[in-house]
């Protein structure tokens, strides 16, 4: 410091000093005191010296670097895949906001328009396209669950070479080359393409071009459930070129479903739900329709019918003729009935039929009422026969509609469109014969599964071995891909372009909502490639270009791009087709003999509502959707009546052997009240063998009984008890008919869980239900709900118990699949379930259905018992679950009188099929707005709280108060009958609230005074006036 | 019979001297365990291990390993909990209430009963902690100051349980330990090995058998007895609230608190008798734990058994009298429904078989009482099963009815709980005096000299 000593004189005036010492020292501030470190400590300081050589900064840097290295070294951050942030925000994606795209779902014969919800580019939810004229905003359970098929972990991700089920990756070019070579080689009928129904006019055009180029090509079209009997009968009656007319269900006052599941598997159930159930509006009782059902099976249509007549299949014929006779006796249909029949008719009287079919008193009454209604309502009545009803009876049904005048309900504005005819059973048999004779050298299976579907008797699987080249286009491994030479992986519908025409006056469009997840192509693009005759030059847009070109050809306007974009946006494009020609009944030679000869036991092969023809079998959400009536999941079974079971000495869960046409199948029994005696009902679509694990060996394949695919009913079976027993997984127990001292009969009525009445009762006294209202005095003040208060009303007049809501809820709320073993234990997770209750006798039961979900009680009994306060009441009336806080005592579930709480006994995604639903990319299907619950946590319906919050933020952003109508819950959106309404209970003047306060509205278990916020509108049976 | 009612019956038989009493009681602790002891320990440890393995599986995979399902959210785990808490009732009742009532005969059995209480509550305490879906978060059940302002829900009976059981355990433990201090001192004085001496010295807290020591001891013992007495009633009352506070028919019953307390004493006494029968035989304590003691216990079993039977009857009467159809159904379903077998096991074991104790001869017969107390133990387990499971399995909505079937893991945990309990009992009999030396000496003949030569 000595060198800093300066003479006093050097100090300038403005220099600062703080002490005399400093002044003396020269007035210069000691610089070191401003330094953080002692002088000499620098970055490169020597460690050996007194002070640490590492500066604090360096030390921290080294510390954090080593910590970071350690952390990085220990984690597998490298395996996280690519994380790609949006450098620039795409125009159409806002993080956190869903996009909706209109498209078409081709999962069955109806090609419904769908609206696909995508989040950050991945589809997570499917609902109906509201602009679609047929399904009008609703879509069935299969459609709802289809999003899970997209993410099925076992999807083919690239072409495969197959050797007896051994799949090894192949190249598109190689397979294409082989097929093209084979096509070019030609040979009369040597190339066969097998396909399900094709809805797309453009695909048909493409297929035509393919046939044009390669003369050897022939197409085989089939569907296991194609309503062929009905269609063929129609063609017989109304001419070969006619197609079954569109029925104006909404104008029908009287409907008779003959073995037809109008709310399930026959016809377009979505449209029928809407049009038929719309007429059950309690605010417009004048328009109530009356539904009759005559069936051997017990379907939701029977359960919701005002009158149900239980008949055996062998009596279909007599039944229809009895109606015809009785109706014509009362002066209907003069001159319509051909002479060949009219002579024989007089023998078919109500008395004769009642005797023959051993109708109960109730059945007879119903029959009389039906006849009366058909006579008095004539042109406002319609008779519809379902899939199982044989062609000859279908002809008579069409004739009956002519006799009653019901044919007036055939639409004169819209017609069904038939783009191609189905191949006849003869053609299919011919194909197999050709294959066996070695005449077929190329067989292309276009996303169909003929090995599984074709009648086993034909020996299609064996015949496949004679075909030189078998190529299967498939999404998932199936029985046919197993026996193929090559598999070409397909795009899911949500990855594909297309169009569909099912009715006149509009065409619907299909657009991809996500880029193909794998190295897959869509069917049409594969065909297009083959059409080009080259193996290269494939682009994802090839088929789009073709599609657009095809549309442009038909487009008459001058701004095609605008039209195209508009069509894609709407999902449908309205075009007026040629006028509908009224069908004219021309058949003279009507059947005069019963096609079903009485036998020992009848068998009906029914369609599974969830699985369809089995192609949806690998979807756990559908497998776990309880059967609409029996509530059985994960199985098909032999449903038999109580009397038959007693005669046989079998109970539910015993095994019986069904012998038919020389084939035997052992099936578990389910004693199903309401099924016709000596009749076995079994569903098809089960018993898949060469498929991924979800569908594998679920149930039994009963198609072995079939000789042709349209044959669904047999009367010559025998049944016998087999050794052993089996456990069916039902979500509702079978104790409902307990006649012992623990009398559970009609418990649901005695407990006022189901409240019902007749229409006449309601008209006479609208408040007839309210008489029994218990008083609800409380010591405590009520909760206060200053703003919105959420509530729900479920109209049991409209609900049919189809279960679409249940699937929609599971998809929306990331509800896991639990598997059969867990359903047996009673641990199913669906937040929304459909309860079904029987009353009356097991022979002729009435069934009532009731969707049951969290009732969001004001005085919720679950809330006060949770020790950790994990379930709370919100200010807008929701009963909320705080998953993070829940420790899983299950006390809340015990104390819930509705038992709607669901507990994660396991990590079900891990527990089910060895973690099948933990595999990539199933996680992409999860709704990001809803927490995926870990094991040990209670969960339940949230009233779609995430949708409420979304609507709330939207309202907030728009600066307006939140309204009840802003929110639609997932179940409400999915309900095809619009039975569910949701809204604000504090908005006293809203339609919703008026409905909630309706005279017919009731709360389940009202006497507990827990003040549930879900109300049910009591079902009104529309019985005839004489019965009141 | 010629009984002199003016004179108390001797509580200790065989005219044992004070020194002999001490020797007799302290003997097991000074001897090396024999083969039989090791075999017994091996058996109980095996059972314990079965429980531990079942628990391991449960922790790894989840509660789903058990048979619980949607309507039956609680089953074996809560049945076991209530069962063991009930077992844990006899101890404090004998040591505290009978002490306050100056029942001198309690001295021979009090220590053992108290110890059983401690162990039973330890076993019981396991079940609520493992029954949760996420046991690693059980800490949420404690009211701790959380930064998030999260607080427990004081309206939940399950939370009351946490307090009731932990309080009961703490007080019982302290009470038991205070009673042990003079005996630890005796053991300290008797023992020869260094390690034992150190341990017994540590736990005897410098006890010198001085007058001053005894004065303080007696005072604190009375105070603690007074403290423990209400807990005997409160803990099972609160356990019963788990059910009574709910709205489930079959659970929502005001009779539950007295009914549960009565049942707990019933089952606790039965368990004490079960184990004492072995202990007095194995350790030659027949003169100290006499047939008179056992007979008195059997009288209590008879009395409480009838109380329980009365409660069963009252429940039915009230179900009928209430006119509530749900309530009526639950009780009819109990007797005749799918779980009727459990109900009839319960009634026969708890109400019918104890009636044999009306007969003095049967009451004093060791084989008969052994069979009956075992049946009572079984019956009381089933009582909790009937209450918990049959009420839940068919409640309000017939659509959600179900059936509970236990899995091997349920049974493994039940077995394991017995394994744990008896392992602890076995360890106890070799480490501490099974009968209170000090107290028994005090009631021995001639221990309380009076001016009248022992006669009033």
Interface residues (C-beta under 8 A of the other chain):
Chain A: X732 X733 X735 X736 X740 X741 X742 X744 X747 X748 X750 X751 X753 X822 X825 X826 X827 X828 X833 X835 X836 X837 X850 X852 X861 X864 X865 X866 X867 X868 X869 X885 X886 X887 X888 X889 X890 X891 X893 X894 X895 X897 X898 X899 X902 X903 X904 X905 X906 X907 X911 X934 X935 X936 X937 X938 X1004 X1005 X1008 X1010
Chain B: X61 X62 X63 X64 X67 X68 X69 X70 X71 X72 X73 X74 X131 X132 X133 X134 X135 X137 X138 X140 X141 X150 X151 X152 X153 X155 X156 X157 X158 X159 X162 X242 X245 X246 X247 X248 X325 X326 X329 X332 X333 X336 X337 X338 X392 X395 X396 X397 X398 X399 X400 X401 X402 X403 X405
